[in-house]
């Protein structure tokens, strides 16, 4: 059990799965927006915020990956 946990922490699986989930959700948000026939300003603001948040998420992910090595 301890060897499995050490390997889990070493590979940083939680951070990688979180990043994959975040990318998938933002991708679906972009697809949703592109399929709208007549998007409103509120909908475009929502997608803009989601994409902006993804920039921060990616920056934090890269920062933590660099510190882990």
ROSE-4610 file (N, C-alpha, C; in Angstrom, 1 decimal, always signed):
// ROSE-4610
residu = [X/X/X/X/X/X/X/X/X/X/X/X/X/X/X/X/X/X/X/X/X/X/X/X/X/X/X/X/X/X/X/X/X/X/X/X/X/X/X/X/X/X/X/X/X/X/X/X/X/X/X/X/X/X/X/X/X/X/X/X/X/X/X/X/X/X/X/X/X/X/X/X/X/X/X/X/X/X/X/X/X/X/X/X/X/X/X/X/X/X/X/X/X/X/X/X/X/X/X/X/X/X/X/X/X/X/X/X/X/X/X/X/X/X/X/X/X/X/X/X/X/X/X/X/X/X/X/X/X/X/X/X/X/X/X/X/X/X/X/X/X/X/X/X/X/X/X/X/X/X/X/X/X/X/X/X/X/X/X/X/X/X/X/X/X/X/X/X/X/X/X/X/X/X/X/X/X/X/X/X/X/X/X/X/X/X/X/X/X/X/X/X/X/X/X/X/X/X/X/X/X/X/X/X/X/X/X]
num = [1/1/1/2/2/2/3/3/3/4/4/4/5/5/5/6/6/6/7/7/7/8/8/8/9/9/9/10/10/10/11/11/11/12/12/12/13/13/13/14/14/14/15/15/15/16/16/16/17/17/17/18/18/18/19/19/19/20/20/20/21/21/21/22/22/22/23/23/23/24/24/24/25/25/25/26/26/26/27/27/27/28/28/28/29/29/29/30/30/30/31/31/31/32/32/32/33/33/33/34/34/34/35/35/35/36/36/36/37/37/37/38/38/38/39/39/39/40/40/40/41/41/41/42/42/42/43/43/43/44/44/44/45/45/45/46/46/46/47/47/47/48/48/48/49/49/49/50/50/50/51/51/51/52/52/52/53/53/53/54/54/54/55/55/55/56/56/56/57/57/57/58/58/58/59/59/59/60/60/60/61/61/61/62/62/62/63/63/63/64/64/64/65/65/65/66/66/66/67/67/67/68/68/68/69/69/69]
x = [+0.8/+0.0/+0.9/+1.9/+2.8/+3.5/+3.9/+4.6/+3.7/+2.4/+1.4/+1.2/+1.1/+0.9/+2.1/+3.3/+4.5/+4.5/+4.2/+4.2/+3.1/+1.9/+0.8/+1.3/+1.9/+2.4/+3.5/+4.4/+5.5/+5.0/+4.0/+3.4/+2.5/+2.1/+1.2/-0.1/-0.7/-1.9/-3.1/-3.3/-4.4/-4.4/-3.2/-3.1/-3.3/-2.8/-3.0/-4.4/-5.1/-6.5/-7.4/-7.0/-7.7/-7.5/-6.3/-6.0/-6.8/-6.8/-7.5/-9.0/-9.6/-11.0/-11.3/-10.4/-10.6/-10.5/-9.6/-9.5/-10.8/-11.2/-12.4/-13.7/-13.8/-15.0/-14.9/-13.7/-13.6/-13.8/-13.4/-13.6/-15.1/-15.8/-17.3/-18.0/-17.4/-18.0/-17.8/-16.6/-16.3/-17.2/-17.4/-18.3/-19.7/-20.2/-21.5/-21.7/-20.7/-20.8/-20.8/-19.9/-19.8/-21.1/-21.9/-23.1/-24.3/-24.2/-25.3/-25.5/-26.8/-27.1/-26.9/-27.4/-27.3/-26.9/-25.6/-25.1/-25.3/-25.7/-25.9/-24.5/-24.5/-23.3/-23.0/-24.0/-23.8/-23.2/-23.6/-23.0/-21.6/-21.3/-19.9/-19.0/-19.6/-18.8/-18.5/-19.5/-19.3/-18.1/-18.1/-17.1/-15.7/-15.7/-14.5/-13.9/-14.8/-14.3/-13.8/-14.4/-14.0/-12.6/-12.4/-11.1/-10.0/-10.4/-9.4/-9.0/-10.0/-9.7/-8.8/-9.0/-8.1/-6.7/-6.4/-5.1/-4.4/-5.2/-4.6/-4.4/-5.4/-5.2/-4.0/-3.8/-2.6/-1.3/-1.3/-0.1/+0.2/-0.8/-0.6/-0.1/-0.7/-0.3/+1.1/+1.6/+3.0/+3.9/+3.5/+4.3/+4.5/+3.5/+3.6/+4.4/+4.2/+5.0/+6.5/+6.9/+8.3/+8.9/+8.1/+8.5/+8.7/+7.9/+7.9/+9.1/+9.8/+10.9/+12.2]
y = [-1.2/+0.0/+1.3/+1.2/+2.4/+2.7/+1.6/+1.8/+2.4/+1.9/+2.5/+3.9/+4.3/+5.7/+6.6/+6.1/+6.9/+7.1/+6.0/+6.1/+7.1/+7.1/+8.0/+9.4/+9.7/+11.1/+11.5/+10.5/+10.8/+11.2/+10.5/+10.8/+12.0/+12.4/+13.6/+13.4/+12.2/+11.8/+12.8/+13.2/+14.1/+15.4/+16.0/+17.2/+17.0/+15.9/+15.6/+15.3/+14.6/+14.3/+15.6/+16.4/+17.7/+18.6/+18.6/+19.4/+18.8/+17.5/+16.9/+17.2/+17.1/+17.4/+18.9/+19.8/+21.2/+21.5/+20.9/+21.1/+20.6/+19.4/+18.8/+19.7/+20.3/+21.1/+22.4/+23.0/+24.3/+24.0/+22.9/+22.5/+22.4/+21.8/+21.6/+23.0/+23.9/+25.2/+26.0/+25.8/+26.5/+25.9/+24.6/+23.9/+24.4/+24.5/+25.0/+26.4/+27.3/+28.7/+28.7/+27.9/+28.0/+27.4/+26.6/+26.1/+27.0/+28.1/+29.0/+29.8/+29.9/+30.7/+32.2/+32.7/+34.1/+34.3/+34.3/+34.4/+35.8/+35.8/+37.1/+37.6/+38.8/+39.3/+38.6/+38.1/+37.4/+36.0/+35.4/+34.1/+34.3/+35.3/+35.5/+35.9/+36.7/+37.0/+35.7/+34.8/+33.6/+32.8/+32.6/+31.8/+32.5/+33.9/+34.6/+34.4/+34.4/+34.1/+32.7/+31.7/+30.3/+30.2/+30.8/+30.7/+31.4/+32.5/+33.3/+32.5/+31.8/+30.9/+29.8/+29.3/+28.2/+28.6/+29.9/+30.4/+30.3/+30.7/+30.6/+29.2/+28.3/+26.9/+26.3/+26.6/+26.1/+26.6/+27.9/+28.5/+27.9/+27.6/+27.0/+25.6/+24.9/+23.5/+23.4/+24.3/+24.3/+24.7/+25.6/+26.0/+24.9/+24.1/+23.0/+21.8/+21.6/+20.6/+20.9/+22.1/+22.5/+22.4/+22.7/+22.5/+21.1/+20.2/+18.8/+18.1/+18.6/+17.9/+18.3]
z = [+0.0/+0.0/+0.0/+0.7/+0.8/-0.5/-1.2/-2.4/-3.5/-3.5/-4.4/-4.2/-2.9/-2.6/-3.0/-2.7/-3.1/-4.6/-5.4/-6.8/-7.3/-6.6/-6.9/-6.7/-5.6/-5.3/-6.3/-6.6/-7.5/-8.9/-9.4/-10.7/-10.8/-9.6/-9.5/-10.3/-10.1/-10.9/-10.7/-9.5/-9.2/-10.0/-10.0/-10.8/-12.3/-12.8/-14.2/-14.6/-13.7/-14.0/-13.9/-12.9/-12.8/-14.0/-14.5/-15.7/-16.9/-17.1/-18.2/-18.1/-16.9/-16.7/-17.0/-16.6/-16.9/-18.4/-19.1/-20.5/-21.2/-20.8/-21.4/-21.2/-20.0/-19.7/-20.4/-20.5/-21.3/-22.8/-23.3/-24.7/-25.0/-24.1/-24.2/-24.2/-23.3/-23.2/-24.6/-25.2/-26.4/-27.6/-27.5/-28.5/-28.4/-27.1/-26.9/-27.5/-27.2/-27.7/-29.2/-29.8/-31.3/-32.0/-31.3/-31.8/-31.6/-30.9/-30.7/-32.0/-32.4/-33.6/-33.4/-32.3/-32.0/-30.6/-30.3/-28.9/-28.3/-27.1/-26.4/-25.8/-25.3/-24.7/-23.4/-22.7/-21.5/-21.7/-22.8/-23.2/-23.6/-24.4/-24.8/-23.6/-22.6/-21.4/-20.6/-20.5/-19.8/-20.4/-21.7/-22.4/-22.2/-22.3/-22.1/-20.7/-19.7/-18.3/-18.2/-18.8/-18.7/-19.4/-20.5/-21.2/-20.4/-19.8/-19.0/-17.7/-17.1/-16.0/-16.4/-17.6/-18.1/-18.2/-18.6/-18.6/-17.3/-16.2/-14.9/-14.4/-14.7/-14.3/-15.0/-16.2/-16.9/-16.4/-16.0/-15.4/-14.0/-13.2/-11.9/-12.1/-13.1/-13.4/-13.8/-14.6/-15.1/-13.9/-13.1/-12.0/-11.0/-10.7/-9.8/-10.4/-11.7/-12.3/-12.2/-12.4/-12.4/-11.0/-9.9/-8.6/-8.1/-8.7/-8.4/-8.9/-9.8/-10.4/-9.8]
